[in-house]
Amino acid sequence: MMERTVTIASGHGLHARPAKLFTQAVAASGHKVTIGRPGGSPVNAASILGIIAAGFENGDEVVLDVEGDESERVLGELSEFLTTDHDEAAG
């Protein structure tokens, strides 16, 4: 398992649209991935309901955990997604 702490960059956090894109990327990776606040309870990163319920906002630090082969590559891709402002890109 590999772990990385990143900061949410989307201007409005992981609301519906970026949460959907993120969970799709997690599902497409084929890996078990969790996301949560440092010291908090992680949620399944492929669950859009879990992501939205967690209420991750712009500037929040989150911990990503990835299990499986090529976890370093997957962790890099998902970290890049979270550190990109998807609200600005859509504007």
Rosetta silent file (secondary structure, phi, psi, omega in degrees, C-alpha in Angstrom):
SEQUENCE: MMERTVTIASGHGLHARPAKLFTQAVAASGHKVTIGRPGGSPVNAASILGIIAAGFENGDEVVLDVEGDESERVLGELSEFLTTDHDEAAG
SCORE:     score description
SCORE:     0.000 S_00000001
   1 L     0.000  138.808  176.423    0.000    0.000    0.000 S_00000001
   2 E  -118.371  148.758 -175.898    1.195    3.487   -0.840 S_00000001
   3 E  -136.417  145.676  176.857   -0.007    6.674    0.787 S_00000001
   4 E  -149.792  141.063  174.563    0.255   10.374   -0.026 S_00000001
   5 E   -99.311  128.738  179.898   -1.137   13.552    1.530 S_00000001
   6 E  -133.844  165.391  179.246   -2.386   16.131   -0.986 S_00000001
   7 E  -109.918  130.825  179.232   -4.372   19.370   -0.883 S_00000001
   8 L   -66.166  124.525 -176.545   -7.717   19.687   -2.687 S_00000001
   9 L  -101.535  -22.410 -178.460   -7.331   22.381   -5.345 S_00000001
  10 L   -57.905  132.642 -173.615  -10.796   22.598   -6.923 S_00000001
  11 L   -54.100  -30.689 -179.879  -12.241   25.980   -6.015 S_00000001
  12 L  -114.457   18.754  179.050  -15.430   24.483   -4.580 S_00000001
  13 L    74.654 -160.839 -179.256  -13.909   21.229   -3.302 S_00000001
  14 L   -92.652   67.797  174.200  -15.082   17.805   -4.369 S_00000001
  15 L   -79.587 -171.618 -167.990  -18.683   18.703   -5.130 S_00000001
  16 H   -48.621  -55.766 -174.234  -20.774   16.687   -7.603 S_00000001
  17 H   -65.998  -53.534  178.478  -18.898   17.187  -10.892 S_00000001
  18 H   -65.893  -30.860  176.937  -15.293   16.827   -9.693 S_00000001
  19 H   -64.220  -41.116  178.298  -16.360   14.045   -7.295 S_00000001
  20 H   -62.521  -46.812 -179.866  -17.890   12.158  -10.231 S_00000001
  21 H   -62.578  -40.946 -179.621  -14.740   12.582  -12.331 S_00000001
  22 H   -65.805  -46.813 -179.071  -12.528   11.531   -9.420 S_00000001
  23 H   -65.337  -32.997  175.556  -14.556    8.407   -8.586 S_00000001
  24 H   -65.620  -40.797  178.480  -14.561    7.437  -12.270 S_00000001
  25 H   -65.073  -39.611  177.914  -10.760    7.754  -12.350 S_00000001
  26 H   -63.562  -48.388 -179.704  -10.501    5.617   -9.212 S_00000001
  27 H   -60.033  -41.183 -179.284  -12.811    2.943  -10.655 S_00000001
  28 H   -66.763  -24.991 -178.693  -10.898    2.933  -13.949 S_00000001
  29 H   -69.229  -25.792 -177.931   -7.615    2.370  -12.095 S_00000001
  30 L    74.072   13.156 -178.492   -8.782   -1.059  -10.918 S_00000001
  31 L  -110.745  156.082  172.060   -7.169   -0.458   -7.521 S_00000001
  32 E   -81.471  120.082 -176.598   -8.554   -0.287   -4.001 S_00000001
  33 E  -130.345  135.680  172.385   -8.274    3.384   -3.052 S_00000001
  34 E  -122.522  157.130  178.736   -9.347    5.216    0.085 S_00000001
  35 E  -140.678  141.146  178.579   -9.386    8.938    0.846 S_00000001
  36 E  -169.273  168.427  175.661   -9.772   10.746    4.138 S_00000001
  37 L   -75.143  148.433  177.920   -8.601   13.592    6.295 S_00000001
  38 L   -54.213  127.713  179.755   -5.358   12.978    8.214 S_00000001
  39 L    80.722   -3.546 -179.528   -6.276   11.135   11.401 S_00000001
  40 L   -98.175 -175.487  177.913   -9.878   10.671   10.241 S_00000001
  41 L   -87.765  122.049  179.589  -11.827    7.723    8.929 S_00000001
  42 L   -74.505  156.698  175.990  -11.130    7.076    5.240 S_00000001
  43 E  -118.969  160.205  175.239  -13.878    6.391    2.703 S_00000001
  44 E   -64.105  118.777 -176.212  -13.911    4.284   -0.448 S_00000001
  45 L   -72.073   -9.800  177.185  -12.611    6.662   -3.108 S_00000001
  46 L   -91.822    0.206 -178.480  -14.732    4.951   -5.793 S_00000001
  47 L   -99.914  108.239 -179.727  -17.940    5.887   -3.933 S_00000001
  48 H   -62.129  -36.314  178.314  -19.388    9.197   -5.094 S_00000001
  49 H   -65.543  -39.889  177.722  -21.766    9.206   -2.113 S_00000001
  50 H   -63.952  -42.106 -179.980  -18.840    8.652    0.265 S_00000001
  51 H   -64.883  -49.085 -178.322  -16.835   11.449   -1.333 S_00000001
  52 H   -65.272  -41.869  179.805  -19.705   13.952   -1.277 S_00000001
  53 H   -63.171  -31.558  179.861  -20.713   12.996    2.275 S_00000001
  54 H   -68.362  -24.566  175.473  -17.123   13.566    3.460 S_00000001
  55 L    66.174   42.347  178.666  -17.442   17.189    2.330 S_00000001
  56 L   -67.102  124.253 -176.811  -13.897   17.721    1.092 S_00000001
  57 L  -108.922  166.066  174.538  -13.424   21.463    0.491 S_00000001
  58 L   -54.821  130.977  178.109  -10.856   23.589   -1.323 S_00000001
  59 L    89.112  -10.110  177.319   -7.633   23.635    0.690 S_00000001
  60 L   -67.871  138.494  170.970   -8.428   20.496    2.708 S_00000001
  61 E   -87.025  135.096  177.479   -5.549   18.078    3.157 S_00000001
  62 E  -131.450  153.324  177.311   -6.499   14.491    2.370 S_00000001
  63 E  -107.487  124.083  175.095   -4.655   11.200    2.572 S_00000001
  64 E  -100.938  131.800  173.727   -4.883    8.873   -0.427 S_00000001
  65 E  -120.115  129.338 -179.595   -4.115    5.165    0.084 S_00000001
  66 E  -125.854  131.308  177.348   -3.695    2.916   -2.949 S_00000001
  67 E  -111.933  146.558  174.202   -3.305   -0.875   -2.867 S_00000001
  68 L   115.880  173.286  176.755   -2.105   -3.117   -5.664 S_00000001
  69 L   -61.188  147.316  179.506    0.444   -3.367   -8.444 S_00000001
  70 L    60.871   26.836 -178.423    1.479   -0.046   -9.959 S_00000001
  71 H   -63.158  -30.700  178.726    0.106    1.736   -6.901 S_00000001
  72 H   -64.680  -42.586  178.349    2.786    4.423   -7.211 S_00000001
  73 H   -63.773  -47.380 -179.686    1.614    5.304  -10.738 S_00000001
  74 H   -61.905  -43.042  178.742   -2.054    5.326   -9.707 S_00000001
  75 H   -59.803  -40.734  177.665   -1.250    7.424   -6.644 S_00000001
  76 H   -63.483  -44.353 -179.535    0.516    9.953   -8.870 S_00000001
  77 H   -65.253  -44.428 -179.166   -2.406   10.190  -11.295 S_00000001
  78 H   -70.151  -35.479  176.552   -5.014   10.572   -8.554 S_00000001
  79 H   -63.535  -42.298  178.537   -2.863   13.083   -6.671 S_00000001
  80 H   -62.143  -39.631  178.286   -2.528   15.158   -9.845 S_00000001
  81 H   -59.634  -47.938 -176.056   -6.303   15.078  -10.261 S_00000001
  82 H   -70.022  -25.889 -179.209   -6.873   16.382   -6.720 S_00000001
  83 L   -93.410   11.635  175.338   -4.238   19.122   -7.031 S_00000001
  84 L  -107.340  137.265  179.119   -5.847   20.486  -10.218 S_00000001
  85 L   -82.772   96.870 -178.585   -8.597   23.116  -10.014 S_00000001
  86 H   -75.647  -18.988  175.604  -11.391   21.446  -11.990 S_00000001
  87 H   -72.780  -40.607  178.516  -13.752   24.330  -11.260 S_00000001
  88 H   -66.573  -40.854 -179.415  -11.395   26.782  -12.982 S_00000001
  89 H   -63.980  -31.333 -178.715  -10.957   24.410  -15.959 S_00000001
  90 H   -82.123  -21.254 -173.035  -14.751   24.173  -16.396 S_00000001
  91 L   -66.411    0.000    0.000  -15.297   27.929  -16.122 S_00000001
